[in-house]
């Protein structure tokens, strides 16, 4: 049984390196220090989001429908992925606080998402 590759040490949270590759067909093994891709650092949930985002060809409305989440949630998840990949998340110029509160009251977004939007993260 194959397990997913973990990217961070469970003891100290340092980034792990792959040191051995093995062919299950001919049993060739290669040992060296290999770096994981940036995508390997994403959580399972983030990878699922990226897959949906790509299959929807970046159409946020389609991502909303596919995942059953609101626009601010899609935006927040996308920003989380961008940050996890090591890129700077571009901030929105200004947030309509009344709209955020209304979305929170209607249950469209979670309190955490509302805080993120109000802090403009």
Buried (B, 14 or more C-beta within 10 A) or exposed (E): EEEEEEBEEEEEEEEBEBEEEEEEEEEEEEEEEEEBEEEBBBEEEBBEBBEBBEEBEEEEEBBBEBBEBBBBBBBBBBBBBEEBBEEEEEEEEEBEEEEBEEBBEEEBBBEEBBEBBEEEE
